[in-house]
């Protein structure tokens, strides 16, 4: 296990688990592997795994069952908010919208993502919120930033140079 984990690794783990959920490898009601098992699988600390799981909990893809672990939420649980639960953070909503556009093919490898300024206007958020959404996508490996050019959907031959 590394003593230092690269920044954003938890986002990559969250995306790997999100993929398992959306493809049905982890079905609603299935137990999510334990923190220890995920730490071993991805070669990271439990803290990194917990951050990844927190992303999925915020997005209502999984939920914690005290004393028994985490399970995949049903579609009904994903749609309904429990009283007092906060909606996903604005930057996560923006990142999810952009992720959906990428996975649907609306944004293909090599395509430019909307600029921070465009996201600010479209979602009526601060520039910091737009930047955080784009950074989350960079952390998952879906997007690459090219200094002075913008952010682009990552393809097999995309380089950040």
PAVEXKE-37977 format. One record per residue (C-alpha): residue number from 1; residue in three letters; chain; x, z, y. Coordinates in Angstrom, 3 decimals, always signed. Layout:
# residues N
+-----+-----+---+----------+----------+----------+
:   k :   r : c :        x :        z :        y :
+-----+-----+---+----------+----------+----------+
: NUM : ala : A :        X :        Z :        Y :
...
+-----+-----+---+----------+----------+----------+
# end
This chain:
# residues 161
+-----+-----+---+----------+----------+----------+
:   k :   r : c :        x :        z :        y :
+-----+-----+---+----------+----------+----------+
:   1 : unk : A :   +0.000 :   +0.000 :   +0.000 :
:   2 : unk : A :   +1.296 :   -0.907 :   +3.450 :
:   3 : unk : A :   +1.895 :   +1.893 :   +5.908 :
:   4 : unk : A :   +0.824 :   -0.515 :   +8.663 :
:   5 : unk : A :   -2.100 :   -2.875 :   +8.367 :
:   6 : unk : A :   -2.297 :   -5.940 :  +10.639 :
:   7 : unk : A :   -4.839 :   -5.676 :  +13.438 :
:   8 : unk : A :   -8.264 :   -6.971 :  +12.453 :
:   9 : unk : A :   -7.779 :   -6.602 :   +8.691 :
:  10 : unk : A :  -10.975 :   -4.566 :   +8.504 :
:  11 : unk : A :  -12.876 :   -7.580 :   +9.886 :
:  12 : unk : A :  -11.471 :   -9.770 :   +7.115 :
:  13 : unk : A :  -12.556 :   -7.213 :   +4.512 :
:  14 : unk : A :  -16.009 :   -6.996 :   +6.121 :
:  15 : unk : A :  -16.295 :  -10.796 :   +5.984 :
:  16 : unk : A :  -15.256 :  -10.869 :   +2.315 :
:  17 : unk : A :  -17.921 :   -8.283 :   +1.487 :
:  18 : unk : A :  -20.486 :  -10.058 :   +3.707 :
:  19 : unk : A :  -19.807 :  -13.220 :   +1.707 :
:  20 : unk : A :  -20.399 :  -11.369 :   -1.569 :
:  21 : unk : A :  -23.725 :  -10.134 :   -0.220 :
:  22 : unk : A :  -24.888 :  -13.515 :   +1.122 :
:  23 : unk : A :  -23.920 :  -15.362 :   -2.065 :
:  24 : unk : A :  -25.686 :  -12.795 :   -4.238 :
:  25 : unk : A :  -22.570 :  -11.413 :   -5.923 :
:  26 : unk : A :  -23.783 :   -8.111 :   -4.467 :
:  27 : unk : A :  -27.585 :   -8.128 :   -4.615 :
:  28 : unk : A :  -29.996 :   -5.820 :   -2.763 :
:  29 : unk : A :  -29.859 :   -2.375 :   -4.341 :
:  30 : unk : A :  -26.434 :   -2.965 :   -5.925 :
:  31 : unk : A :  -23.796 :   -0.317 :   -5.399 :
:  32 : unk : A :  -20.951 :   -1.316 :   -3.093 :
:  33 : unk : A :  -17.543 :   -0.647 :   -4.639 :
:  34 : unk : A :  -16.109 :   +2.739 :   -3.669 :
:  35 : unk : A :  -13.719 :   +3.167 :   -0.754 :
:  36 : unk : A :  -10.914 :   +3.822 :   -3.233 :
:  37 : unk : A :  -11.699 :   +0.679 :   -5.254 :
:  38 : unk : A :  -11.874 :   -1.472 :   -2.120 :
:  39 : unk : A :   -8.632 :   +0.048 :   -0.832 :
:  40 : unk : A :   -6.926 :   -0.895 :   -4.095 :
:  41 : unk : A :   -8.465 :   -4.379 :   -4.123 :
:  42 : unk : A :   -7.399 :   -5.225 :   -0.576 :
:  43 : unk : A :   -4.226 :   -3.123 :   -0.486 :
:  44 : unk : A :   -5.280 :   -1.101 :   +2.549 :
:  45 : unk : A :   -5.955 :   +2.515 :   +3.466 :
:  46 : unk : A :   -9.345 :   +4.168 :   +3.183 :
:  47 : unk : A :   -9.539 :   +4.255 :   +6.971 :
:  48 : unk : A :   -9.343 :   +0.454 :   +7.081 :
:  49 : unk : A :  -11.986 :   +0.207 :   +4.354 :
:  50 : unk : A :  -14.235 :   +2.640 :   +6.243 :
:  51 : unk : A :  -13.986 :   +0.484 :   +9.376 :
:  52 : unk : A :  -14.997 :   -2.592 :   +7.351 :
:  53 : unk : A :  -17.928 :   -0.749 :   +5.794 :
:  54 : unk : A :  -19.009 :   +0.516 :   +9.224 :
:  55 : unk : A :  -19.264 :   -3.101 :  +10.413 :
:  56 : unk : A :  -21.587 :   -3.911 :   +7.498 :
:  57 : unk : A :  -23.629 :   -0.752 :   +8.091 :
:  58 : unk : A :  -24.025 :   -1.645 :  +11.779 :
:  59 : unk : A :  -25.208 :   -5.104 :  +10.745 :
:  60 : unk : A :  -27.653 :   -3.440 :   +8.319 :
:  61 : unk : A :  -26.218 :   -5.201 :   +5.282 :
:  62 : unk : A :  -25.386 :   -1.942 :   +3.513 :
:  63 : unk : A :  -26.486 :   +1.663 :   +3.836 :
:  64 : unk : A :  -24.985 :   +4.958 :   +2.805 :
:  65 : unk : A :  -26.658 :   +7.183 :   +0.243 :
:  66 : unk : A :  -25.180 :  +10.653 :   +0.775 :
:  67 : unk : A :  -23.504 :  +11.875 :   -2.364 :
:  68 : unk : A :  -23.840 :   +8.593 :   -4.239 :
:  69 : unk : A :  -22.113 :   +5.935 :   -2.113 :
:  70 : unk : A :  -23.250 :   +2.776 :   -0.384 :
:  71 : unk : A :  -25.749 :   +0.157 :   -1.546 :
:  72 : unk : A :  -26.737 :   -3.308 :   -0.377 :
:  73 : unk : A :  -29.847 :   -3.259 :   +1.816 :
:  74 : unk : A :  -32.992 :   -5.162 :   +0.930 :
:  75 : unk : A :  -34.256 :   -7.842 :   +3.322 :
:  76 : unk : A :  -36.968 :   -5.435 :   +4.494 :
:  77 : unk : A :  -34.361 :   -2.775 :   +5.262 :
:  78 : unk : A :  -32.295 :   -5.314 :   +7.188 :
:  79 : unk : A :  -35.250 :   -6.284 :   +9.346 :
:  80 : unk : A :  -36.615 :   -2.804 :   +9.998 :
:  81 : unk : A :  -34.780 :   -0.384 :  +12.187 :
:  82 : unk : A :  -34.997 :   +3.264 :  +11.301 :
:  83 : unk : A :  -36.325 :   +5.436 :  +14.120 :
:  84 : unk : A :  -33.450 :   +6.407 :  +16.366 :
:  85 : unk : A :  -31.032 :   +3.837 :  +14.966 :
:  86 : unk : A :  -29.203 :   +1.760 :  +17.501 :
:  87 : unk : A :  -29.424 :   -2.012 :  +17.419 :
:  88 : unk : A :  -26.201 :   -3.842 :  +16.667 :
:  89 : unk : A :  -23.826 :   -3.850 :  +19.611 :
:  90 : unk : A :  -24.213 :   -6.869 :  +21.888 :
:  91 : unk : A :  -20.815 :   -8.250 :  +20.977 :
:  92 : unk : A :  -21.705 :   -8.084 :  +17.270 :
:  93 : unk : A :  -24.922 :  -10.018 :  +17.933 :
:  94 : unk : A :  -22.980 :  -12.717 :  +19.793 :
:  95 : unk : A :  -20.324 :  -12.847 :  +17.063 :
:  96 : unk : A :  -23.064 :  -13.095 :  +14.411 :
:  97 : unk : A :  -24.729 :  -15.966 :  +16.289 :
:  98 : unk : A :  -21.424 :  -17.835 :  +16.548 :
:  99 : unk : A :  -20.603 :  -17.075 :  +12.884 :
: 100 : unk : A :  -23.982 :  -18.542 :  +11.897 :
: 101 : unk : A :  -23.252 :  -21.696 :  +13.932 :
: 102 : unk : A :  -19.892 :  -22.025 :  +12.160 :
: 103 : unk : A :  -21.226 :  -21.446 :   +8.637 :
: 104 : unk : A :  -24.173 :  -23.817 :   +9.231 :
: 105 : unk : A :  -21.783 :  -26.578 :  +10.339 :
: 106 : unk : A :  -23.123 :  -26.674 :  +13.905 :
: 107 : unk : A :  -19.546 :  -25.794 :  +14.912 :
: 108 : unk : A :  -17.091 :  -27.631 :  +12.648 :
: 109 : unk : A :  -13.367 :  -26.956 :  +12.114 :
: 110 : unk : A :  -11.508 :  -27.958 :  +15.257 :
: 111 : unk : A :  -14.555 :  -27.625 :  +17.526 :
: 112 : unk : A :  -14.167 :  -25.531 :  +20.664 :
: 113 : unk : A :  -16.203 :  -22.361 :  +20.912 :
: 114 : unk : A :  -18.116 :  -21.659 :  +24.098 :
: 115 : unk : A :  -15.899 :  -20.150 :  +26.790 :
: 116 : unk : A :  -16.133 :  -16.489 :  +27.764 :
: 117 : unk : A :  -17.855 :  -17.576 :  +30.982 :
: 118 : unk : A :  -20.415 :  -19.642 :  +29.040 :
: 119 : unk : A :  -21.164 :  -16.691 :  +26.741 :
: 120 : unk : A :  -21.540 :  -14.412 :  +29.778 :
: 121 : unk : A :  -24.190 :  -16.768 :  +31.190 :
: 122 : unk : A :  -25.930 :  -17.461 :  +27.866 :
: 123 : unk : A :  -26.218 :  -13.832 :  +26.715 :
: 124 : unk : A :  -26.268 :  -12.123 :  +30.121 :
: 125 : unk : A :  -23.384 :   -9.817 :  +29.162 :
: 126 : unk : A :  -20.119 :   -8.762 :  +30.742 :
: 127 : unk : A :  -16.948 :  -10.783 :  +30.273 :
: 128 : unk : A :  -15.515 :   -7.895 :  +28.210 :
: 129 : unk : A :  -18.455 :   -8.079 :  +25.802 :
: 130 : unk : A :  -18.019 :  -11.849 :  +25.406 :
: 131 : unk : A :  -14.275 :  -11.396 :  +24.877 :
: 132 : unk : A :  -14.907 :   -8.694 :  +22.250 :
: 133 : unk : A :  -17.252 :  -11.033 :  +20.328 :
: 134 : unk : A :  -14.651 :  -13.795 :  +20.316 :
: 135 : unk : A :  -11.923 :  -11.332 :  +19.310 :
: 136 : unk : A :  -14.017 :  -10.181 :  +16.368 :
: 137 : unk : A :  -14.253 :  -13.772 :  +15.130 :
: 138 : unk : A :  -10.501 :  -14.191 :  +15.574 :
: 139 : unk : A :   -9.968 :  -11.032 :  +13.525 :
: 140 : unk : A :  -12.039 :  -12.466 :  +10.682 :
: 141 : unk : A :   -9.946 :  -15.617 :  +10.590 :
: 142 : unk : A :  -12.835 :  -17.953 :  +11.477 :
: 143 : unk : A :  -11.470 :  -18.731 :  +14.928 :
: 144 : unk : A :   -8.049 :  -19.401 :  +16.379 :
: 145 : unk : A :   -7.078 :  -18.961 :  +20.039 :
: 146 : unk : A :   -4.846 :  -21.559 :  +21.640 :
: 147 : unk : A :   -3.250 :  -20.248 :  +24.837 :
: 148 : unk : A :   -4.490 :  -22.178 :  +27.843 :
: 149 : unk : A :   -6.935 :  -24.244 :  +25.764 :
: 150 : unk : A :   -9.570 :  -21.880 :  +24.399 :
: 151 : unk : A :  -10.800 :  -20.764 :  +21.017 :
: 152 : unk : A :  -11.484 :  -23.155 :  +18.190 :
: 153 : unk : A :  -13.121 :  -23.051 :  +14.769 :
: 154 : unk : A :  -10.312 :  -22.647 :  +12.323 :
: 155 : unk : A :   -9.812 :  -25.394 :   +9.805 :
: 156 : unk : A :   -7.290 :  -25.743 :   +6.972 :
: 157 : unk : A :   -4.705 :  -27.370 :   +9.287 :
: 158 : unk : A :   -5.477 :  -25.459 :  +12.495 :
: 159 : unk : A :   -2.467 :  -23.712 :  +14.003 :
: 160 : unk : A :   -2.308 :  -21.443 :  +17.016 :
: 161 : unk : A :   +0.544 :  -23.390 :  +18.596 :
+-----+-----+---+----------+----------+----------+
# end
